[in-house]
C-alpha cells in the first residue's frame, strides 16, 4: 500500500452489503442530510463511476495518477515507473475522498478516525467486473479502559463504543457494496457532504491548485463540510485526556480529564474535471436496405458546457458525427445512416480527455399482450422497427411470433408481463392487459361437523364454522323434540334428550356462490352411565418446541373433560388449547437456562358424567428430550468466534454464555441444515486467560465447558 502518512485506511475487510440500483447513468441519492447526492456514469477506462457528487454539488473523482503528490493514498501499482493502465498496471484500491484525524489519549494511547469513499475489488486483486465502491467510517483507540463507554464525536456523526478486545476499540462501518456494476449503495453511507480544507472554495490557497483538490492528502488542516457543524474529532470518557490541567475541549462542559479533541485533519480528494457519459440506448428503424434512422439516447451531467456527440463505430462509416441535444442530464439525436451501423460511439467531447462509450445498435420492439379471462387465451402482438429484414420475434418462455402474433390457448393463469425479443437485438417487456368477465366466487359448501356420542342431559355443540365459501346465512335443522339454541348461527347447541338413539342434525348455508346442499351430523345418545373412569393416555417423550396432543379419548362415561397442569419445580407453565375437550394440545417450551424449565410436565384430567355426580381423575407425564451440543472452537481476539454442532437439525437457536449457564450471554446463532452453528456477535463481553464458554440449545442440550483461545 502506497500510503506515506497515517491518513490511510487498512485493507478492505468485512464489508456488509447494501443493495442499490444500477449506476450506468447518474443515480440520485436519498433524503437530505448526511450522504451523497448522486453517482456518475461508469467510466469505460476503469469500470468505476466517473464521479460522486455530494448534496452541495461538489463532485470528486477517483484519484489514481502514477505520481500525484496531492493524492498520496492508493494501492501500489505493479510497476510504479509506468503510467497507470487498467487492468494491468492499476492499484487494488483508491479513493474518491479520504479524511483522517489522530489524537493522543491517556495512558500513552492513540485515537484514530478514518472516513473514506473507497474504490476496490470484491475479491481483492484487480479484476475487471469486480469493482466495488463503499463508504467507510473507522474508529480505533488503544489503551482504553475495558467495559467503559467512550463517546466519539466526528464530522459524520457520533458513536458510543466500548473495548471489543482487551484495551482496544476497533470499529469499522462499511456501506455500499451491491451487485456487480451497482455503485449506488455508497450513497447511503456516512460520507458526504465531502469534507474539505476550510480554505477550499476561495481559490486563494495555492496548495489546492486553484481548488482542483480539496486537500493535499498529508498536511493537518482545519476543515469544513460537516452536516452537523462538528468539524472536530472528539473523545469523551473517564480520564481520556492525557493532561490533567489542559482543557482540550473548551466548548464542552465537564471535567477537563474526561475530554480530548482535535480540529486538524488530513484530507485527500480531487475535484472531478469530467462529467462522463452514459450511452443508454441506440435503436434503429428501416423499411429498405438503403438507409436507416438511428435513435441515440445518452445521459450525463446537466450543463451548458456539455458537448455530447455520436459517431459510427462500425467497420464502415455510415453517417457523419452528429451532436446530441438535450438538457437536465438527458441527450438525444436521430441520425440518418447509409445502411445499418452495428455499433455507435457516444462521446462527451466537453470532457478533457473526452469520455466515450460504445453501444450496439438494435431494433426497437413494440407490442401488446392481452389475456382473455373468459376464454383463458393470451394473445401477444409485436412488431420490429426493422420492416425490411423483418427479424424473428420470440415471446420468452411462450414461443415464436408468426406474422407478429402469438396465441397461447389455453392458459390457466397469465404472467404479469411478457418479454418479446428480436433476432436483431431489440427487446420489450409488455404488461399483460386483462379483459373478460370477473371470476365467479367459489360455491358454498356446508360442513355440519363430526358425528358425536353423548349422554342424556349433556349439552351438544354443533359447529358449522368449517363450511367453505363466503357465507351470508346458516340454517340448522333438527328432529322433532329437539330445540336448538342459535339455529341461524355457525355454532348451535341443544341438550341431549333422555331417550337413547341416533339423531340427525342438518345444516344449509347460503352466500354469493349460491345455496349449499344439506350437510348432516349424527348425534348418538347413549343410555345413562353408572361409572366414570378417566384415562389421560400414556406418558409421552417429545422434542421441545413441538406441538403435543394429550388424549383422554379412552375415558369411560365422560360427558365433560377438564385438563389442568400440575405445578412443580423446573416446570414452566404452558397454555392448553382445548382444555375442556378430550384431546387438548400445547407447545412444549423451548429450553432457556434462566427460566429453569428443564423438567417434565404433568397434566391431570378430570372427567364427569352428564349430571356431574360421577367424577374421575388421571395424570399423564410429558418428558422432553435434549439434543447433544458440542463446542469445537471458541476464540476471542476482540471479537468472538464460537463454532460447534448439535445432534438435532431443527433450526433451533443456541446461546453461548461466558463461564457457565449463569454467566454473561456472548451471543446466539441458529443451527444450520448440517447441524452446525457459528456464533459471531458484533459485540460481547471481554474474555480473559483461562475463560470458558458453555453453549445451551433451545432443545435442552448443554455443552461441556470449553476453554477460550485468546489471540
ZAMARGU-4260 file (C-alpha; in steps of 0.2 Angstrom, whole numbers, plus 5000, padded with zeros to 4 digits):
<rodrens>
0) 5000/5000/5000 | 5007/5017/4995 | 5002/5027/5010 | 5016/5039/5017 | 5005/5046/5031
5) 4994/5039/5044 | 4979/5046/5034 | 4977/5029/5026 | 4964/5015/5028 | 4968/4997/5032
10) 4964/4984/5018 | 4946/4980/5014 | 4938/4968/5026 | 4921/4963/5032 | 4911/4973/5020
15) 4892/4972/5024 | 4881/4973/5009 | 4869/4987/5005 | 4859/4984/4989 | 4856/4999/4977
20) 4851/5001/4959 | 4861/5001/4943 | 4873/5016/4940 | 4875/5016/4922 | 4869/5033/4922
25) 4869/5046/4936 | 4859/5039/4951 | 4852/5051/4963 | 4854/5049/4982 | 4842/5048/4996
30) 4835/5061/5008 | 4844/5077/5013 | 4856/5075/5027 | 4872/5065/5028 | 4877/5056/5012
35) 4880/5059/4994 | 4868/5065/4981 | 4872/5056/4965 | 4884/5044/4957 | 4890/5047/4939
40) 4891/5037/4923 | 4903/5022/4924 | 4920/5025/4915 | 4924/5015/4900 | 4943/5016/4906
45) 4942/5008/4923 | 4924/5002/4926 | 4922/5014/4941 | 4910/5029/4942 | 4917/5045/4934
50) 4912/5054/4950 | 4902/5055/4965 | 4893/5071/4969 | 4888/5077/4987 | 4872/5087/4992
55) 4882/5103/4990 | 4885/5100/4971 | 4904/5095/4974 | 4910/5081/4963 | 4925/5071/4966
60) 4934/5058/4955 | 4944/5043/4959 | 4962/5049/4961 | 4974/5035/4954 | 4988/5045/4945
65) 5005/5037/4945 | 5014/5051/4953 | 5001/5064/4961 | 5008/5071/4977 | 4991/5078/4982
70) 4983/5060/4981 | 4997/5050/4991 | 4985/5036/4997 | 4981/5022/4985 | 4986/5004/4982
75) 5003/5000/4974 | 5005/4999/4956 | 5013/4983/4949 | 5025/4995/4940 | 5027/5012/4949
80) 5038/5018/4935 | 5025/5015/4921 | 5009/5025/4918 | 4993/5019/4926 | 4984/5007/4914
85) 4968/4997/4918 | 4969/4982/4922 | 4987/4978/4920 | 4995/4992/4930 | 4982/4998/4942
90) 4980/4999/4961 | 4969/4987/4970 | 4961/5002/4980 | 4960/5020/4978 | 4949/5035/4985
95) 4937/5047/4979 | 4938/5055/4997 | 4949/5051/5012 | 4949/5061/5028 | 4958/5056/5044
100) 4962/5063/5061 | 4973/5057/5076 | 4975/5062/5094 | 4985/5056/5109 | 4975/5050/5124
105) 4979/5045/5142 | 4990/5030/5146 | 5000/5033/5130 | 4985/5028/5120 | 4981/5035/5102
110) 4964/5038/5094 | 4962/5037/5075 | 4947/5042/5064 | 4947/5037/5046 | 4932/5042/5034
115) 4933/5037/5016 | 4924/5034/4999 | 4934/5020/4993 | 4935/5010/4977 | 4942/4992/4977
120) 4939/4975/4970 | 4927/4962/4979 | 4939/4948/4979 | 4955/4959/4982 | 4966/4958/4966
125) 4962/4969/4951 | 4949/4960/4941 | 4938/4969/4928 | 4920/4966/4933 | 4923/4965/4952
130) 4924/4984/4955 | 4916/4990/4971 | 4914/5007/4980 | 4909/5009/4998 | 4908/5022/5011
135) 4919/5019/5027 | 4920/5026/5044 | 4933/5018/5056 | 4937/5022/5074 | 4952/5015/5083
140) 4958/5019/5100 | 4972/5010/5110 | 4975/5008/5129 | 4957/5011/5134 | 4948/5005/5150
145) 4938/4989/5147 | 4919/4989/5150 | 4919/5008/5149 | 4909/5019/5137 | 4918/5031/5126
150) 4909/5044/5115 | 4917/5049/5098 | 4911/5065/5090 | 4916/5066/5072 | 4911/5076/5057
155) 4900/5062/5051 | 4891/5058/5067 | 4893/5052/5085 | 4896/5035/5091 | 4897/5027/5109
160) 4909/5012/5110 | 4917/5000/5122 | 4933/4990/5120 | 4930/4975/5109 | 4946/4967/5115
165) 4957/4970/5129 | 4962/4988/5130 | 4957/4992/5112 | 4942/4999/5102 | 4942/4995/5084
170) 4925/4999/5075 | 4923/4999/5056 | 4907/5003/5046 | 4907/4999/5028 | 4892/5003/5017
175) 4889/5002/4999 | 4893/4985/4990 | 4879/4979/4979 | 4878/4968/4964 | 4891/4969/4950
180) 4891/4986/4942 | 4880/4993/4955 | 4889/5008/4963 | 4874/5017/4971 | 4875/5009/4989
185) 4888/5021/4995 | 4876/5035/4993 | 4868/5029/5009 | 4884/5029/5019 | 4890/5042/5031
190) 4902/5050/5019 | 4895/5067/5012 | 4894/5081/5010 | 4913/5079/5006 | 4925/5086/5019
195) 4937/5099/5013 | 4950/5111/5019 | 4942/5126/5026 | 4951/5136/5013 | 4944/5126/4999
200) 4932/5136/4988 | 4941/5153/4990 | 4954/5149/4976 | 4967/5158/4986 | 4976/5143/4993
205) 4990/5138/4982 | 4991/5121/4989 | 4975/5117/4982 | 4980/5122/4964 | 4965/5133/4960
210) 4953/5122/4970 | 4956/5107/4959 | 4959/5097/4975 | 4950/5098/4992 | 4966/5095/5002
215) 4984/5089/4999 | 4982/5072/5007 | 4996/5074/5020 | 4995/5091/5030 | 4985/5093/5046
220) 4972/5106/5042 | 4956/5113/5049 | 4941/5108/5038 | 4923/5112/5034 | 4908/5102/5027
225) 4901/5093/5042 | 4882/5092/5041 | 4881/5093/5060 | 4894/5108/5062 | 4906/5096/5071
230) 4922/5098/5061 | 4931/5090/5075 | 4937/5073/5081 | 4932/5072/5100 | 4933/5058/5113
235) 4924/5059/5129 | 4927/5046/5143 | 4933/5045/5160 | 4952/5050/5161 | 4954/5051/5142
240) 4964/5067/5142 | 4982/5064/5144 | 4984/5081/5153 | 4975/5084/5170 | 4977/5103/5168
245) 4975/5107/5149 | 4957/5109/5144 | 4957/5101/5127 | 4938/5103/5124 | 4934/5122/5128
250) 4916/5121/5122 | 4912/5105/5132 | 4906/5106/5150 | 4913/5093/5162 | 4929/5088/5170
255) 4945/5093/5160 | 4952/5075/5161 | 4937/5067/5153 | 4938/5075/5135 | 4951/5077/5121
260) 4949/5083/5104 | 4957/5090/5088 | 4951/5101/5074 | 4965/5096/5062 | 4963/5083/5048
265) 4972/5076/5033 | 4961/5077/5018 | 4963/5069/5001 | 4951/5072/4986 | 4952/5078/4968
270) 4938/5088/4960 | 4930/5079/4945 | 4935/5088/4929 | 4925/5077/4918 | 4906/5073/4918
275) 4907/5057/4909 | 4893/5050/4898 | 4882/5035/4898 | 4876/5028/4881 | 4858/5022/4887
280) 4851/5015/4870 | 4854/5015/4851 | 4839/5009/4841 | 4836/5009/4823 | 4821/5009/4810
285) 4822/5005/4792 | 4810/5000/4778 | 4823/4996/4765 | 4841/4991/4763 | 4847/5008/4759
290) 4845/5020/4774 | 4841/5018/4792 | 4836/5030/4806 | 4846/5028/4822 | 4839/5035/4838
295) 4853/5038/4851 | 4849/5041/4869 | 4863/5047/4882 | 4864/5054/4899 | 4877/5065/4908
300) 4878/5079/4920 | 4866/5094/4915 | 4875/5110/4910 | 4878/5122/4896 | 4896/5116/4893
305) 4891/5098/4889 | 4895/5093/4871 | 4888/5075/4868 | 4891/5068/4851 | 4888/5051/4842
310) 4898/5043/4828 | 4898/5027/4819 | 4908/5013/4827 | 4905/5000/4813 | 4919/4995/4801
315) 4911/5005/4788 | 4906/5023/4792 | 4888/5025/4788 | 4885/5043/4795 | 4894/5058/4800
320) 4897/5063/4818 | 4881/5071/4825 | 4878/5081/4840 | 4865/5076/4853 | 4854/5089/4860
325) 4845/5090/4877 | 4846/5096/4895 | 4843/5090/4913 | 4855/5076/4910 | 4846/5068/4895
330) 4853/5070/4877 | 4846/5063/4861 | 4849/5063/4842 | 4841/5054/4827 | 4854/5050/4814
335) 4851/5045/4796 | 4863/5032/4791 | 4868/5024/4775 | 4865/5005/4778 | 4864/4999/4795
340) 4878/5003/4808 | 4881/4989/4820 | 4888/5000/4834 | 4889/5018/4838 | 4901/5028/4850
345) 4894/5041/4861 | 4906/5054/4867 | 4906/5069/4879 | 4919/5080/4870 | 4917/5093/4883
350) 4927/5082/4895 | 4946/5083/4894 | 4951/5070/4888 | 4934/5065/4880 | 4923/5052/4889
355) 4917/5039/4877 | 4905/5024/4877 | 4901/5011/4863 | 4884/5003/4862 | 4876/4991/4850
360) 4863/4997/4838 | 4847/4986/4840 | 4829/4987/4833 | 4815/4994/4843 | 4801/4982/4848
365) 4784/4987/4852 | 4768/4977/4855 | 4754/4972/4867 | 4749/4957/4877 | 4731/4953/4881
370) 4724/4939/4892 | 4705/4935/4889 | 4700/4929/4907 | 4684/4921/4900 | 4692/4911/4886
375) 4708/4908/4895 | 4718/4914/4880 | 4734/4925/4880 | 4737/4935/4864 | 4754/4943/4860
380) 4756/4955/4846 | 4773/4964/4842 | 4782/4972/4828 | 4800/4977/4825 | 4806/4994/4819
385) 4815/4984/4805 | 4801/4981/4792 | 4814/4977/4779 | 4823/4962/4787 | 4808/4958/4797
390) 4818/4949/4811 | 4811/4934/4821 | 4802/4939/4837 | 4800/4927/4852 | 4790/4929/4867
395) 4802/4922/4880 | 4795/4906/4888 | 4780/4906/4877 | 4786/4904/4859 | 4789/4912/4842
400) 4778/4925/4835 | 4771/4921/4817 | 4766/4936/4807 | 4769/4947/4823 | 4756/4937/4833
405) 4757/4923/4846 | 4741/4915/4854 | 4743/4904/4869 | 4727/4894/4871 | 4723/4888/4884
410) 4732/4896/4898 | 4726/4894/4915 | 4734/4909/4923 | 4744/4923/4913 | 4761/4931/4918
415) 4761/4949/4924 | 4772/4953/4909 | 4778/4946/4893 | 4796/4949/4886 | 4797/4949/4867
420) 4815/4948/4860 | 4820/4951/4842 | 4834/4942/4832 | 4840/4960/4828 | 4844/4963/4846
425) 4830/4973/4852 | 4818/4968/4866 | 4802/4975/4875 | 4793/4969/4891 | 4775/4971/4889
430) 4762/4972/4904 | 4748/4960/4902 | 4731/4968/4900 | 4717/4958/4906 | 4699/4958/4898
435) 4684/4947/4900 | 4672/4943/4914 | 4676/4943/4933 | 4679/4926/4941 | 4664/4918/4949
440) 4665/4916/4968 | 4668/4898/4974 | 4652/4888/4978 | 4647/4887/4996 | 4648/4871/5005
445) 4640/4866/5022 | 4650/4857/5035 | 4640/4851/5049 | 4655/4844/5059 | 4659/4826/5065
450) 4646/4814/5072 | 4646/4814/5091 | 4641/4801/5105 | 4634/4809/5121 | 4625/4805/5137
455) 4607/4811/5141 | 4606/4828/5148 | 4623/4833/5140 | 4625/4849/5131 | 4629/4846/5112
460) 4638/4859/5102 | 4636/4859/5083 | 4649/4868/5074 | 4647/4873/5055 | 4662/4886/5055
465) 4672/4875/5043 | 4659/4877/5029 | 4668/4884/5014 | 4665/4900/5004 | 4659/4917/5008
470) 4644/4913/5019 | 4629/4925/5022 | 4617/4914/5032 | 4617/4897/5042 | 4601/4887/5044
475) 4602/4871/5056 | 4588/4858/5055 | 4584/4847/5070 | 4572/4831/5073 | 4556/4834/5081
480) 4558/4836/5100 | 4575/4844/5099 | 4575/4863/5102 | 4591/4871/5095 | 4599/4887/5103
485) 4606/4899/5089 | 4599/4889/5074 | 4604/4903/5062 | 4622/4904/5068 | 4638/4895/5063
490) 4638/4887/5080 | 4622/4880/5088 | 4618/4869/5103 | 4605/4858/5111 | 4603/4847/5127
495) 4603/4828/5123 | 4586/4820/5126 | 4584/4806/5139 | 4579/4794/5125 | 4594/4784/5119
500) 4596/4783/5100 | 4603/4792/5084 | 4598/4810/5080 | 4602/4818/5063 | 4605/4836/5063
505) 4607/4846/5046 | 4615/4862/5040 | 4612/4873/5024 | 4622/4888/5021 | 4620/4902/5008
510) 4631/4915/5000 | 4636/4924/4984 | 4641/4907/4977 | 4623/4900/4979 | 4614/4888/4992
515) 4623/4873/4998 | 4617/4855/4999 | 4612/4848/5016 | 4626/4843/5027 | 4622/4831/5041
520) 4629/4826/5058 | 4623/4811/5068 | 4622/4813/5087 | 4621/4796/5096 | 4613/4797/5114
525) 4619/4783/5124 | 4610/4775/5140 | 4614/4784/5156 | 4631/4779/5163 | 4634/4771/5180
530) 4653/4773/5181 | 4665/4786/5176 | 4684/4781/5173 | 4697/4795/5167 | 4711/4790/5156
535) 4724/4803/5152 | 4733/4792/5140 | 4751/4785/5140 | 4766/4795/5146 | 4775/4804/5132
540) 4793/4808/5127 | 4794/4823/5115 | 4806/4836/5107 | 4805/4854/5114 | 4796/4866/5103
545) 4784/4853/5095 | 4765/4853/5097 | 4760/4839/5110 | 4742/4831/5110 | 4735/4824/5126
550) 4722/4810/5123 | 4708/4807/5135 | 4698/4798/5122 | 4699/4781/5131 | 4690/4788/5146
555) 4674/4779/5151 | 4657/4788/5154 | 4664/4805/5152 | 4652/4819/5147 | 4664/4833/5151
560) 4683/4835/5151 | 4694/4847/5162 | 4713/4847/5159 | 4725/4856/5171 | 4744/4857/5173
565) 4751/4850/5189 | 4763/4863/5196 | 4781/4858/5201 | 4799/4863/5202 | 4808/4866/5185
570) 4791/4865/5176 | 4786/4880/5166 | 4768/4884/5164 | 4760/4881/5147 | 4744/4886/5139
575) 4732/4871/5134 | 4722/4874/5118 | 4705/4865/5120 | 4707/4861/5139 | 4689/4856/5140
580) 4690/4844/5126 | 4696/4826/5125 | 4711/4830/5116 | 4719/4847/5120 | 4736/4852/5113
585) 4751/4863/5119 | 4768/4868/5113 | 4782/4861/5124 | 4793/4876/5129 | 4810/4878/5122
590) 4824/4877/5134 | 4832/4893/5142 | 4843/4890/5157 | 4837/4907/5165 | 4819/4900/5165
595) 4823/4885/5175 | 4812/4874/5163 | 4822/4858/5162 | 4809/4846/5170 | 4795/4836/5163
600) 4777/4842/5163 | 4762/4834/5172 | 4744/4836/5167 | 4728/4830/5176 | 4712/4825/5168
605) 4696/4826/5177 | 4680/4819/5169 | 4662/4819/5174 | 4646/4812/5168 | 4632/4822/5161
610) 4624/4825/5179 | 4641/4830/5187 | 4638/4817/5200 | 4651/4805/5195 | 4670/4811/5193
615) 4687/4803/5190 | 4705/4809/5188 | 4720/4803/5179 | 4738/4810/5177 | 4750/4810/5162
620) 4768/4815/5161 | 4776/4823/5146 | 4795/4822/5146 | 4806/4832/5134 | 4822/4825/5125
625) 4838/4835/5123 | 4850/4837/5109 | 4869/4835/5111 | 4878/4851/5110 | 4897/4851/5107
630) 4908/4866/5105 | 4923/4864/5093 | 4930/4881/5093 | 4930/4896/5105 | 4941/4911/5101
635) 4942/4929/5106 | 4953/4942/5098 | 4942/4957/5100 | 4928/4948/5093 | 4920/4932/5097
640) 4920/4916/5086 | 4912/4901/5093 | 4908/4886/5082 | 4900/4869/5086 | 4887/4856/5082
645) 4870/4849/5088 | 4864/4831/5086 | 4847/4838/5080 | 4844/4848/5064 | 4829/4858/5068
650) 4833/4876/5065 | 4835/4879/5084 | 4844/4893/5092 | 4859/4890/5103 | 4866/4903/5115
655) 4884/4905/5122 | 4887/4910/5140 | 4904/4916/5147 | 4909/4905/5162 | 4893/4895/5164
660) 4874/4895/5161 | 4873/4909/5174 | 4886/4919/5165 | 4885/4934/5153 | 4877/4930/5136
665) 4890/4931/5122 | 4878/4929/5108 | 4867/4917/5098 | 4865/4908/5082 | 4854/4896/5073
670) 4859/4878/5069 | 4861/4875/5051 | 4855/4861/5039 | 4871/4852/5043 | 4869/4853/5062
675) 4882/4866/5064 | 4882/4883/5072 | 4893/4898/5071 | 4891/4912/5084 | 4899/4929/5078
680) 4892/4943/5089 | 4896/4961/5084 | 4900/4965/5102 | 4901/4955/5118 | 4910/4953/5135
685) 4929/4953/5136 | 4937/4936/5139 | 4952/4934/5150 | 4965/4920/5151 | 4958/4903/5156
690) 4940/4909/5152 | 4927/4895/5147 | 4911/4896/5137 | 4896/4885/5138 | 4883/4884/5124
695) 4864/4880/5128 | 4852/4874/5115 | 4833/4878/5114 | 4831/4859/5113 | 4838/4857/5130
700) 4856/4852/5126 | 4870/4860/5136 | 4889/4858/5131 | 4903/4855/5142 | 4914/4870/5147
705) 4926/4874/5133 | 4942/4884/5136 | 4943/4900/5126 | 4958/4903/5115 | 4965/4921/5115
710) 4973/4929/5100
</rodrens>
